[in-house]
Amino acid sequence: GYIGLEVSAVLRQLGIEVTVVDIAKRVLERVTSSHLSAWVRRLHEEHGVRFILETGVSEINGEEQAESVVCTNGQILDCDVVFIGVGVTPNIELARKAGLKVDKGIMINESCQTSEGDIYAAGDCTQFYNSFYDKVINLESVQNANDQARCAAGNIAGGSQIYESLPWFWSDQYDAKIQMVGLSHEATEIIVRGNPEASNKIGLVLFYLKNSRVIAADCINRPKEFVAAKQLIQGRMQLKKSTLEDESIDPMTFKDLTVSS
């Protein structure tokens, strides 16, 4: 995941040898497409990171500190430090005991209210309807937690705020700033802008489309495309695929080049 890769980047920049062990078939498998996975893996390998994929960890050996890791394929890796990123399960037990409506998270409405009007919730533990994707989602994101908290606090203080935010995320790895906007899981087509084979500062963009409409984007060192993608998704706009691919077109003019559905 992103946290493991960010840790790896920091350690490599300190000159520390790094091996990433992952049960997935590719890095970032749960959160992005194979295009970005390949780009990010190549970036890390160019900085000396070693990957062992489709393999788990069965044992960590050591007395005072970790000394070795035993992989499920039998391989033993000598080490000084082990970083473990295994994800989280939303803590909804208190909400369940209080009789609130829960599913994979604490159910909230557009005002961040739970099923009990005097109780509010915000952050990774919540589950809510997202109008941009017309479905109920959980969103593990710092930005989402901050925005929901502000909405909940304002409403607790007597306001009438509505939470409707487009999901976006970011990750800094070496000299690559990766900015993601939207949810790409339901995309039926991917448009590549830039050269996915080059791990350089020029970067690239992956536009994710569904029914010819941009629903998400992964942007590497492309702040203009990130801003433009936000506008396209929020406005539920459509662009010609050739426009999205054409590097000669300023992305800040995308909103003026939309086509009718």
Residue pairs with C-beta under 8 A, 6 or more apart in sequence:
1 28
1 30
1 31
1 85
1 87
2 28
2 31
2 169
2 171
3 85
4 20
4 22
4 83
4 85
5 20
5 27
5 28
5 40
5 44
5 171
5 173
6 171
6 172
6 173
7 83
7 85
8 18
8 20
8 44
8 49
9 44
9 47
9 172
9 173
9 174
11 18
12 18
12 44
12 47
12 48
12 49
12 174
13 47
13 174
17 48
17 50
18 48
18 49
18 50
19 49
19 50
19 51
19 52
19 77
19 79
20 27
20 44
20 49
20 50
20 51
20 52
21 52
21 55
21 56
21 57
21 69
21 71
21 77
22 51
22 52
22 53
22 54
22 55
23 54
23 55
23 56
24 30
24 53
24 54
25 53
25 54
26 34
26 37
26 38
26 41
26 53
27 37
27 40
27 41
27 44
27 51
27 53
28 36
28 37
28 40
29 37
32 180
32 184
32 218
33 184
33 187
33 190
33 206
33 208
33 218
35 190
35 192
35 196
35 206
35 218
36 178
36 206
36 218
36 220
38 196
39 196
39 199
39 204
39 220
40 173
40 178
41 51
42 199
43 173
43 174
43 176
43 199
44 51
44 173
45 51
46 199
47 174
52 71
52 73
52 75
55 71
55 72
55 73
55 75
56 71
56 72
57 69
57 70
57 71
57 72
58 70
58 71
58 72
59 69
59 70
60 66
60 68
60 69
60 70
60 82
61 67
61 68
61 69
61 70
62 68
65 80
65 81
66 79
66 80
66 81
66 82
67 78
67 79
67 80
68 76
68 77
68 78
68 79
69 76
69 77
69 79
69 82
70 76
71 77
88 124
88 140
90 104
90 105
90 106
90 124
90 125
90 126
90 138
91 125
92 102
92 105
92 106
92 125
95 102
95 106
95 114
95 121
95 125
96 102
98 116
98 119
99 116
100 106
100 107
100 114
100 115
100 116
100 119
101 107
101 114
101 115
102 127
103 127
103 136
104 127
104 138
105 124
105 125
105 126
105 127
105 138
106 114
106 121
106 125
106 126
106 127
107 114
107 115
107 126
107 127
107 128
108 114
108 120
108 121
108 122
108 126
108 127
108 128
108 148
109 128
109 129
110 128
110 129
110 162
110 163
110 164
111 120
111 151
111 152
111 155
111 160
111 161
111 162
111 163
112 120
112 121
112 122
112 126
112 148
112 151
112 152
112 155
112 163
113 119
113 120
113 155
114 120
114 121
120 152
120 155
120 156
121 152
122 145
122 148
122 149
122 151
122 152
123 144
123 145
123 148
123 149
124 138
124 139
124 140
124 141
124 144
124 145
126 138
126 139
126 148
127 136
127 137
127 138
128 136
128 137
128 139
128 163
129 135
129 136
129 137
130 136
130 137
130 139
130 167
130 183
131 164
132 166
132 182
132 215
132 233
132 234
132 236
133 183
133 186
133 215
137 167
137 183
139 167
141 167
141 168
141 169
143 165
143 167
143 168
143 169
144 165
144 167
147 163
147 165
148 163
148 165
150 161
151 161
151 162
151 163
154 161
155 161
166 181
166 182
166 230
166 233
166 234
167 181
167 182
167 183
168 179
168 180
168 181
168 182
168 230
169 179
169 180
169 181
170 177
170 178
170 179
170 180
171 177
171 178
171 180
172 178
175 201
175 221
176 199
176 203
176 220
176 221
177 220
177 221
177 223
178 218
178 219
178 220
179 218
179 219
179 220
179 222
179 223
179 226
180 216
180 217
180 218
180 219
181 216
181 217
181 219
181 226
181 229
181 230
181 233
182 208
182 214
182 215
182 216
182 217
182 229
182 233
183 215
183 216
184 208
184 215
184 216
184 218
186 210
186 215
187 208
187 209
187 210
187 215
187 216
188 209
188 210
188 211
189 208
189 209
189 210
190 206
190 207
190 208
190 209
191 206
191 207
191 209
191 241
191 244
191 245
192 204
192 205
192 206
192 207
192 245
193 204
193 205
193 206
193 207
193 222
193 225
193 244
193 245
193 247
194 202
194 203
194 204
194 205
194 220
194 222
194 247
195 202
195 204
196 204
198 204
201 221
202 221
203 219
203 220
203 221
203 222
204 220
204 222
205 217
205 218
205 219
205 220
205 222
205 225
205 229
206 217
206 218
206 219
207 214
207 216
207 217
207 229
207 244
208 214
208 215
208 216
208 217
208 218
209 215
209 241
211 261
212 238
212 261
213 236
213 237
213 238
213 261
214 229
214 232
214 233
214 237
214 238
214 239
214 244
215 233
216 229
216 233
217 225
217 226
217 229
217 233
219 225
219 226
219 229
222 251
224 250
224 251
224 252
225 251
227 251
227 252
228 251
228 252
228 254
228 255
231 237
231 254
231 255
232 239
232 254
232 255
232 258
235 255
235 258
237 254
237 255
237 258
238 258
238 259
238 260
238 261
239 254
239 257
239 258
239 259
240 257
240 259
243 249
243 254
243 257
244 254
249 257
